[in-house]
Amino acid sequence: MRDPAAPSLPAPAVSSLADFHPAPGTMASGEEDGTVEEKENNNKKKTKSTLATIWLTSYNIVMTVGWLVLALAMIRFYVQKGSHRGLYRSIARTLKFFQTFALVEVGHCAIGIVKTSVIVTGVQVCSRLFMVWFITNGIRQVQNEESVILFLVVWTVTEITRYSYYTFSLLNHLPYFIKWARYNLFIILYPLGVVGELFTIYAALPFVRRSGLYSMRLPNKYNVSFDYYYCLIIVMLSYIPLFPQLYFHMLRQRRKVLHGEVIVEKDD
């Protein structure tokens, strides 16, 4: 990010030869001061850039390891139990921690160390948090649905691939198979993840309607009515315009990256 241009000042009128020809050493001193200031600014920029790279690398390593831990926990549970029933509850704490920690990515965009849209990143992260906190965590009756396991598996594979891609890119040692996985696996995983999320929300609708979960009925002291049942229906309908945009965006990114063109990376 380049610094904004300094405001130009009007040139002083030349009233004498002394004004036109500065005293010996004056120009050299000014040039030295300017050079020193420029070097200091460059050093500050390099320091900020280095610190940002160290932080982003550390963050992506932690998130890669976190999702790997989740993957191993799911595999171990299924091997031991031979069933998916109870799997969500066994990994819920770890899942909630690492998925909530992803809110940091919105901060990365807000302060400018990652060049992508705050709104896009915020929507993507918050949609995941909604599924975790207000669907699977808030409605226990759906935790053993096959659709929950479907989107959990998709999320886990996607996030391991995504965060490892960012980590190796920051370290300037990106293996081709990770690059390939990043821009090919989503072709199948994204639609499967959407199917899992939609079927989970759909499975939650009867329980929400019967219990009135998170709903507010009139009359109340706030004089506000809110029906979580219809809110979930609206959320499901929102997938119709949003999913194609994100999916085709990734397809465009895939074509550019696999053809070796330079692009601005955006979180998916």
N, C-alpha and C positions, 0 to 999 in steps of 0.2 A: 504494500500500500504506500503510495507516494505521498509526501507531505504536500499540503496546499500551497499554492504560490504565494509568496509574500507580496503585500500591497506595494505598488510602485510609488515612489516619492518624486515630486517635481524637482528638476535639476536646478541648482542655485545659479544665479547670474554671475558671469565672469566679469569682475570689476578691475582686475589688474593682472599683470604677468604672474604675480605671486599666486593669484587665485588659479591661473591657468596651469602654472608649473608648481606642483607641490614641493614642499621642502624635502631635501634629501632624506630618504629612509621612510617617509610617510607612506608612500604607496606600498613599499615592501612590507611595512608593519601591518597595513590593512590586509594585504594578501595573506600574510602569515596568520593573522587573527581569523580571517575567513576560512583558511585551510584547517586550522585547529578546531574551529567550531564545526566544520563539515565532518572532520574525522570523528569528533565526539558524537555527532548525530548518527553517523554510520555505525559507530561502535554500539550505541544504544539500540539501534535497529537490529544489529546482529545479535545482541544479547537477548532482546525480546524474542527474536525469531528462534534462537537456540532454546530458550526456556519453553516457548510454545511447542516446539518439536519434541522436547523431552517430556512435557506433560501429555501431549497427544499420544506419543508412543507408549508411555506408561499406562494411560487410560485404556488404550486399545488392547494392550497385553492383558490387563486385568479383566476386561470384558471377554476376551477370547478364552481365558482360563475359566472364568465364571460359567460361560455357556458349555465349555467342555465338561466341567464338573456336573452340570445339569444333565448332559448327555449320558455320562457314565452312571449317574444315579438312576436315570430312567432304565438303562440297559440292565443294571444290577437288579433293580426291583422286578422287572419282567422275568429275568432269569430265575430269581428266587421264588416268586409268587406264581409265575405262569399265567398271569392275568393282568389286565390294565386297571382293574378295580382297586381303588386306594392309591393308585400311582400319583395322581395330582396332589393329594394330601401329603404324600411323602416328600414331595419336592417344592411344596407351596412357598415355604419360607425363603428358600434360595431363589426361586423364580421371582418372587415379589421384590427381593432386594436388588437383583441385577437389572430387572426390567425398570424399576423405579429409578435406579442410578442412572439410567439412560437419559434422564431429564438434563443431565450435565451437557448433553449434546446441543440442547437448545441454547444454553449459555455460550457454548463455543461459537455458535452462529451469531448470537447477539453481540459479542465483543469482537467478532471479526477474525478469529484465528482459524475458522473454517469458512470457506467461501461458498455458502449455500443459504437458501432462504430460511429465515427464522420461522415463517409461517408454515412452510412445507414440512420442515423438521418437527415443529411443534405438533402439527396434525398427526404425523406418523407416530411420534412417541406417545401422544395422548390417546390415540386409538388403541395402542397396545395396553396402556395402563387401564383404559376402560374395560378391555376384555379381562384383564387380570383382577382388578379390584372390584368392579361393579357387576361382573358376570360370574366368572368361575369362583372367585373368593366370596362374593356376596350371596350367591345362590348355590348352596351346597348340593341341591338335588341334581345339578347338571355335571358335577365333578367327575362322575364315572361314565359320562357319555363318550362314545368312540370319537365323536367330533372334537372333543377336548384334546384327546391324545393326538389326533391328526394335526391340529394347528400347533400343538406343542412340539411335535417332531419337526414340522416345517420351520417353525421359529428357530429351533435349536440349530438345525443344519444351516439355515440362512445366516444366523448371527455368527456362528463359528467361522463360516466362509468370509463374511463381510469384515469382521473385526481383524481376522488374520490378514486379509487383503490390505487393510489400512496399515496394520503394523509393519508388514514387510515393505510396503510402499514407502513409509516414513524412514525405514532403515536402508532404503535403496537396494534391497535384495529381494525382489519379488519373483518367487518361483512361477513358472508358466502355468503349472497345474492349478495353482490358487487363482491366478488371473482367469484361467479358463472356467473354473468352477464358479467364480464370482459372476461371470457374464453368460453362463449357460444354464446352471441349475435353476435359476429363478424362472425359466420358461415353464417348467413343470411345477416348481414349489409355490410360486405366487398364487396360481389358481387353486391349488390344493389348500393352501392356507386360508384363502378367502372362503372356500367351501366349508372348512372346519369352523371358522369363526361364525359364518352365517347359520350353520346348523346348530351350533351351540346357543346362539341368541334365540333361535327359533324354539329350541328345547326349553329355554327359560321362560318363554311367554306364558304358558299355563300357570306356572308357580307364581309369577309376578301378578297375574290377573287375580288369582285366588287370594293371595296374601296382601295385595296392595303395597308391596315393597317399594320404598322410596317415594311413594305417592303422597300427595297432600289433597285432602278433600275439604270442600267448603261445607259449613262455615269454619273459619279459623281466624286467629288474631291477626294474621298477615293478610287476610282476604285474597289469598292466592291459591289457585288450583293447579296441580301438576299430576299427570298420570304417567308413571314410568312405563307402563305397558305400551302406550302409544309412542312414547319416546324411543323405545326399542324398535318399534316398527319403522320409525323415521330413520333410525340409525341403519337398519337393514337396507332401506331404500337408498340411502346415501352411497352405498357401495356401487350402485349402478353408474353414476357419473364419475366417481372418484377412482375406482379400480382401473378402468381403461386408460385414464390419464397417466397413472403411475406405471402401468404395465408397458404402454407404448413409449413412455419416457425411457424406461430401462432397455427396451428394444433398440431405441436410437443410440443410447449410450453403448450398447453392445456392438453395434455396427461401427461406431467411431473408434472404440478401443481396439477391437480385433483387427481394424484396418490401420492401426498405428497412428491415428490422428490425436492431437493434443486436445483434451476437453477439460471442462471444469467439473470435477466430481461432485455429485450430489448424493446425499443419503437416500436410501430407498426404504 
